């Protein structure tokens, strides 16, 4: 990984902007905003994706794979922290003396004239950010936003609005969430991750405490989360807390037994009964986080509840891709043990009579090594599990670290199948599945691209 410079000055005129790694959720959202602003946008990535297809339709010129010549006549280059120093385009940009901006630096600059609502957390960021955006829009606000996933009701992951609010999903993976001039900081939970960057759990927690402490107006923190409870900022007078108890907005009577989670929210003497168009107790927490933000902004409690409850979901969050011979194929972004457990419990509630067949793609060698036992424990919530090889992303391979590490910790060897060859997975999954079952691809790499092949295998 590169070490980005968060102190670099952003050019007054960005001119022609080239994105190295344009297909990522955060990068593609920024590219879309620049296209809206009239900039020439080019980019590159190692493989195509739906995000790239959408940007091409909007006028971006995108090349696959990375090559030095792709930089062309760019005036400004935007990068993610997931790049290596040896990237050909990065080296070319340095040779040409071009301004090289980390995506968080560019986003901070774009949002600098607005009141920034930044949503951070180990899990639930994309959903909570989407709920805040949806809630604000349903209350008559028109915020600008950059989210980590496409919001279903708008078909967008980013857009410019007319109000002074700017809502973003703030990425903690490389510490860039500390780069923003945040007005309202939201923390959904704090669960140690990205230790390849932070080095220790203490460093991870300190970063979240700094993020919340830097909020100029107020912070919104999950009082029921054990990780959040370790943050000193949770006791600040400027902090609004949500959770099951000892909170300003209390979550009660959660029923996550079906495909729509229902719950109560209590604020002072007022109580609202809500039901979401999605499963899982974790989504009830996400909704109350969003409602707390809206109440903190001065919106009336009951209206805020209804505005958030209208949220319809985001891509790659238990997203249905199709059905053949009675088997439904879903995809989910979950890639940390806590997220995997929440996603599988939600899936189980949505299909209590059928079986769950999870196709899991581990993400990062370091995360696979650190959480190998935990992944096995939570994946065992499925009836059958297929584990693929590791999606490397920003790391070099580690000797001996493969998806088989996770498989080795299953108590029942008949429950799990290690299938490292991508092309072999669909046939294995199709053979396991019967009518009424769910197949769920899971991970934050490119496993979602397998869904069409899974559906085809179910036809044969």
C-alpha positions in Angstrom: 0.0 0.0 0.0 1.1 3.6 -0.6 1.3 6.1 2.2 -0.9 8.9 1.0 -0.1 12.6 1.7 -3.2 14.0 3.4 -1.6 17.5 3.6 -1.2 18.1 -0.1 -2.9 21.3 -1.5 -5.8 20.7 -3.8 -5.4 22.6 -7.1 -7.9 25.4 -7.5 -8.6 24.0 -11.0 -8.5 20.2 -11.1 -8.7 20.2 -14.9 -8.7 16.7 -16.5 -8.8 14.3 -13.6 -7.5 10.7 -13.8 -8.5 8.1 -11.3 -6.3 5.1 -10.6 -8.6 2.4 -9.4 -11.8 4.2 -10.5 -14.1 1.1 -10.0 -14.1 1.3 -6.2 -17.2 2.5 -4.5 -15.7 5.7 -3.1 -13.6 6.4 -6.2 -16.5 5.9 -8.6 -18.8 8.2 -6.6 -16.2 11.0 -6.7 -15.7 10.5 -10.4 -19.4 10.8 -11.0 -19.5 14.1 -9.1 -16.7 15.5 -11.2 -18.4 14.4 -14.4 -21.5 16.3 -13.1 -19.3 19.4 -12.6 -18.1 19.3 -16.2 -14.6 17.9 -15.7 -13.0 15.5 -18.1 -12.6 12.2 -16.2 -10.5 9.3 -17.2 -9.6 6.3 -15.1 -8.3 2.7 -14.9 -8.7 -0.4 -12.9 -7.6 -4.1 -13.0 -11.0 -5.3 -14.1 -14.4 -4.1 -15.2 -17.4 -3.6 -13.0 -20.9 -2.2 -12.8 -19.5 1.0 -11.4 -17.2 1.3 -14.4 -20.0 0.6 -16.9 -22.1 3.4 -15.3 -19.3 5.9 -15.5 -18.6 5.1 -19.1 -22.3 5.8 -19.9 -21.8 9.2 -18.2 -18.8 10.0 -20.4 -15.8 8.8 -18.5 -12.9 7.2 -20.5 -11.8 4.1 -18.6 -9.0 1.6 -19.4 -8.4 -1.9 -18.2 -5.8 -2.7 -16.8 -3.3 -0.2 -15.3 -0.8 1.1 -17.8 1.4 4.2 -17.7 0.0 5.5 -20.9 -3.5 5.8 -19.3 -2.4 8.9 -17.5 -2.3 10.7 -20.8 -2.7 14.5 -20.6 -4.2 14.5 -17.1 -3.9 17.6 -14.9 -4.7 15.9 -11.6 -4.5 12.3 -10.4 -6.7 10.7 -7.7 -5.6 7.5 -5.9 -6.8 5.1 -3.2 -4.7 3.9 -0.4 -5.0 0.4 -1.9 -2.4 1.1 -4.6 1.2 -0.2 -4.5 4.1 2.2 -5.0 5.1 0.2 -8.0 1.8 1.0 -9.9 2.7 2.0 -13.4 0.3 4.9 -13.5 1.3 6.2 -10.1 5.0 6.2 -11.2 4.1 8.0 -14.4 2.1 10.7 -12.5 5.1 11.2 -10.2 7.4 11.4 -13.3 5.2 14.1 -14.8 5.1 16.1 -11.5 1.3 15.9 -11.4 -0.7 16.7 -8.2 -1.6 13.2 -6.7 -4.6 13.4 -4.4 -5.8 10.7 -2.1 -9.6 10.3 -2.7 -10.3 11.5 0.9 -8.3 14.7 0.3 -10.4 15.4 -2.8 -13.7 14.6 -1.1 -12.7 16.8 1.9 -12.1 19.6 -0.5 -15.4 19.1 -2.3 -17.3 19.1 1.0 -15.4 21.9 2.7 -18.1 24.5 2.1 -20.8 22.3 3.5 -21.9 21.0 6.9 -20.3 17.5 6.8 -22.1 14.4 8.2 -19.5 11.6 8.2 -20.5 8.1 9.0 -17.8 5.7 10.3 -17.8 2.3 11.9 -16.5 -1.2 11.4 -19.9 -2.4 10.1 -23.1 -0.8 8.8 -21.6 2.4 7.3 -23.2 2.1 3.9 -26.6 1.3 5.1 -26.6 4.0 7.8 -25.3 6.6 5.4 -28.0 5.6 2.9 -30.7 5.8 5.6 -29.5 9.3 6.6 -29.6 10.5 3.0 -33.0 8.9 2.4 -34.3 10.4 5.7 -33.1 13.9 4.8 -34.6 13.7 1.3 -37.9 12.5 2.7 -37.9 15.4 5.1 -37.5 17.9 2.3 -33.7 18.4 2.6 -31.5 18.0 -0.5 -28.1 16.9 0.7 -25.0 16.2 -1.4 -23.6 12.7 -0.7 -21.1 10.1 -1.5 -22.0 6.6 -0.2 -20.2 3.3 -0.4 -23.0 1.7 -2.3 -25.8 2.5 -4.7 -29.0 3.6 -2.8 -31.8 1.5 -4.3 -34.5 4.2 -4.4 -32.2 6.7 -6.2 -30.0 4.4 -8.3 -27.1 6.5 -7.2 -24.1 6.3 -4.9 -23.3 10.0 -5.1 -25.0 13.3 -6.1 -24.9 17.0 -5.6 -27.8 18.6 -3.7 -29.0 22.1 -3.0 -28.8 22.2 0.8 -25.7 23.0 2.9 -25.5 19.3 4.1 -23.0 16.8 2.7 -23.3 13.2 3.8 -20.4 10.7 3.3 -19.4 7.2 4.3 -16.1 7.8 5.9 -13.5 5.0 5.4 -11.4 4.0 8.5 -9.4 1.4 6.7 -6.4 3.7 6.0 -7.0 6.4 8.6 -8.4 8.8 6.0 -11.6 9.4 8.0 -9.5 11.7 10.2 -8.9 14.0 7.2 -12.3 15.5 7.1 -13.5 18.7 8.7 -16.5 16.9 10.2 -19.5 18.7 11.7 -21.5 15.6 12.7 -19.6 12.4 13.3 -21.5 9.1 13.4 -20.1 5.8 14.7 -22.1 2.7 14.2 -19.8 0.4 16.1 -16.1 -0.1 16.7 -14.9 -3.7 16.1 -11.1 -4.1 15.6 -10.2 -4.5 11.9 -7.6 -3.1 9.5 -4.9 -4.0 11.9 -2.5 -4.1 8.9 -2.8 -0.3 8.9 -3.2 0.5 12.6 -0.8 -2.1 14.0 -2.9 -2.7 17.2 -6.4 -2.6 18.6 -5.4 0.4 20.7 -4.4 2.3 17.6 -7.7 1.4 16.0 -9.8 2.6 19.0 -7.8 5.8 19.3 -8.5 6.7 15.7 -12.3 6.4 16.3 -12.1 8.4 19.5 -10.2 11.2 17.6 -12.8 11.0 14.7 -15.7 11.6 17.1 -13.8 14.2 19.2 -13.1 16.3 16.1 -16.8 16.8 15.3 -17.6 20.5 15.4 -21.3 20.2 16.2 -22.0 16.7 17.8 -21.2 13.0 17.6 -23.7 10.2 17.3 -22.5 7.0 19.0 -23.9 3.5 19.6 -24.1 3.2 23.4 -24.9 -0.5 23.2 -21.7 -1.4 21.2 -18.9 -2.7 23.4 -16.3 -1.0 21.3 -18.0 2.3 21.4 -18.3 2.0 25.2 -14.5 2.2 25.3 -14.4 5.6 23.7 -13.9 8.5 26.1 -15.9 10.7 23.8 -19.1 8.7 24.6 -19.5 10.7 27.8 -19.1 14.2 26.2 -22.1 16.5 26.5 -22.0 17.0 22.7 -22.5 13.3 22.1 -26.0 11.8 21.3 -26.3 8.2 22.1 -28.5 5.5 20.6 -28.9 1.9 21.7 -30.8 -0.5 23.8 -30.3 1.4 27.1 -28.5 4.4 28.6 -29.2 6.3 25.4 -30.9 9.4 24.1 -32.8 7.3 21.6 -33.6 3.8 22.8 -34.1 0.8 20.6 -36.6 -1.7 22.1 -38.8 -4.7 21.2 -36.7 -5.8 18.2 -38.3 -8.6 16.2 -35.9 -10.0 13.7 -37.6 -13.3 13.2 -38.9 -12.5 9.7 -37.9 -10.9 6.4 -38.8 -7.4 7.8 -37.2 -6.4 11.1 -39.6 -4.5 13.4 -38.8 -2.5 16.5 -39.7 0.4 18.7 -37.8 3.7 19.1 -38.2 5.7 22.3 -37.2 9.4 22.6 -38.2 11.0 25.9 -41.9 10.4 26.3 -42.4 9.5 22.6 -42.5 6.0 21.2 -42.6 5.0 17.5 -43.2 1.5 16.1 -41.3 0.8 12.9 -40.8 -1.9 10.4 -38.0 -1.9 7.7 -38.0 -3.4 4.2 -35.1 -5.6 5.2 -34.1 -8.3 7.7 -31.7 -8.3 10.6 -31.5 -6.8 14.1 -28.3 -4.9 12.9 -30.5 -2.9 10.5 -32.7 -1.8 13.3 -29.6 -0.3 15.0 -28.5 1.3 11.7 -32.0 2.9 11.5 -31.9 4.3 15.0 -28.5 5.8 14.3 -29.9 7.6 11.3 -32.9 8.8 13.2 -30.6 10.1 16.0 -28.8 12.2 13.4 -32.0 13.7 12.1 -33.2 14.5 15.6 -29.8 16.1 16.4 -30.3 18.3 13.3 -33.6 19.5 14.7 -36.1 17.4 12.8 -39.3 16.3 14.6 -38.9 12.7 16.1 -41.9 11.1 14.6 -41.3 12.5 11.1 -37.7 11.4 11.3 -38.7 7.9 12.1 -41.0 7.6 9.2 -38.5 9.2 6.8 -35.8 6.7 7.7 -38.2 3.7 7.7 -38.9 4.3 4.0 -35.3 3.3 3.1 -35.2 0.5 0.5 -31.7 -0.8 0.8 -28.4 -0.6 -1.2 -26.6 -2.8 -3.7 -24.5 -5.7 -2.4 -26.5 -5.7 0.9 -28.5 -9.0 0.8 -29.2 -8.2 -2.9 -31.3 -10.7 -4.8 -29.8 -11.5 -8.2 -32.3 -14.1 -9.5 -34.0 -17.5 -9.1 -33.8 -20.8 -10.9 -35.5 -24.1 -10.0 -36.7 -22.6 -6.8 -33.3 -21.5 -5.5 -32.7 -17.8 -5.0 -29.3 -16.3 -5.4 -28.3 -13.4 -3.2 -25.1 -11.3 -2.7 -23.8 -9.6 0.4 -20.8 -7.4 1.1 -20.1 -8.9 4.5 -16.4 -9.5 5.0 -15.7 -9.4 8.7 -16.9 -12.1 11.2 -19.3 -9.7 12.9 -20.8 -8.7 9.5 -21.0 -12.3 8.3 -22.9 -13.3 11.4 -25.4 -10.5 11.1 -25.9 -11.1 7.4 -26.5 -14.8 7.9 -28.9 -14.3 10.8 -30.9 -11.9 8.6 -30.9 -14.4 5.7 -32.1 -17.2 8.1 -34.9 -15.0 9.2 -35.9 -14.3 5.6 -36.0 -18.1 4.8 -36.6 -20.1 7.9 -37.7 -23.3 6.0 -35.0 -23.4 3.4 -31.3 -24.0 3.7 -28.5 -21.3 3.5 -25.6 -22.1 1.1 -22.9 -19.5 1.5 -20.1 -18.9 -1.0 -17.5 -17.0 1.0 -14.5 -15.2 -0.6 -12.0 -14.1 2.1 -10.7 -10.6 1.7 -7.1 -9.8 2.6 -4.4 -12.3 3.7 -4.0 -10.5 7.0 -7.7 -10.5 7.8 -7.9 -14.2 6.9 -5.0 -15.1 9.1 -6.2 -13.0 12.1 -9.8 -14.1 12.0 -9.6 -17.6 10.6 -11.3 -19.3 13.6 -13.9 -16.5 13.9 -14.8 -16.9 10.2 -15.3 -20.6 10.6 -17.6 -20.1 13.7 -19.9 -17.6 12.0 -20.0 -19.2 8.6 -21.2 -22.4 10.4 -24.5 -20.5 10.8 -25.1 -21.6 7.2 -26.2 -25.1 6.3 -23.4 -25.5 3.7 -20.4 -23.3 3.0 -18.1 -23.0 0.0 -14.9 -21.1 0.7 -12.9 -19.7 -2.2 -9.3 -18.5 -2.2 -8.3 -15.1 -0.8 -9.1 -11.9 -2.7 -5.7 -10.2 -2.3 -6.7 -6.6 -2.8 -3.9 -4.4 -1.4 -1.6 -7.1 0.0 1.1 -9.5 -1.2 0.3 -13.2 -0.6 1.4 -14.6 2.8 2.9 -18.1 2.8 0.4 -20.6 4.0 -2.6 -18.2 4.1 -5.4 -19.4 1.9 -9.1 -20.0 2.3 -8.3 -23.5 3.5 -7.2 -22.0 6.9 -10.9 -21.1 7.5 -12.0 -24.6 6.4 -9.7 -26.3 8.8 -11.5 -24.9 11.8 -15.0 -26.2 11.0 -16.2 -28.8 13.5 -18.1 -30.7 10.8 -16.0 -31.2 7.7 -19.1 -32.3 5.7 -20.5 -28.7 6.2 -17.7 -27.0 4.3 -16.0 -27.2 0.9 -12.8 -25.5 -0.1 -13.0 -24.7 -3.8 -10.2 -22.4 -4.7 -10.8 -22.5 -8.5 -13.4 -19.9 -9.4 -14.8 -21.8 -12.4 -15.5 -24.8 -10.2 -17.6 -23.1 -7.6 -21.0 -22.7 -9.4 -21.3 -26.4 -10.2 -20.5 -27.3 -6.6 -23.1 -24.8 -5.2 -25.8 -25.9 -7.7 -25.3 -29.5 -6.7 -25.8 -28.6 -3.0 -29.0 -26.5 -3.6 -32.6 -27.7 -3.6 -35.8 -25.8 -4.2 -36.5 -23.3 -1.4 -32.8 -22.8 -0.6 -30.8 -19.5 -0.7 -27.3 -19.3 -2.2 -25.5 -16.3 -0.9 -22.2 -15.0 -2.3 -20.4 -13.1 0.4 -17.3 -10.9 0.6 -16.1 -7.4 -0.4 -13.9 -8.6 -3.4 -15.3 -9.6 -6.8 -17.4 -12.6 -5.6 -20.6 -10.8 -6.7 -19.5 -11.4 -10.3 -20.2 -15.1 -9.8 -24.0 -14.6 -9.4 -24.8 -15.0 -13.1 -22.7 -18.2 -13.3 -24.5 -19.6 -10.2 -27.8 -18.9 -11.8 -26.7 -20.5 -15.1 -25.5 -23.6 -13.2 -28.9 -23.9 -11.5 -30.5 -24.1 -15.0 -28.4 -27.0 -16.2 
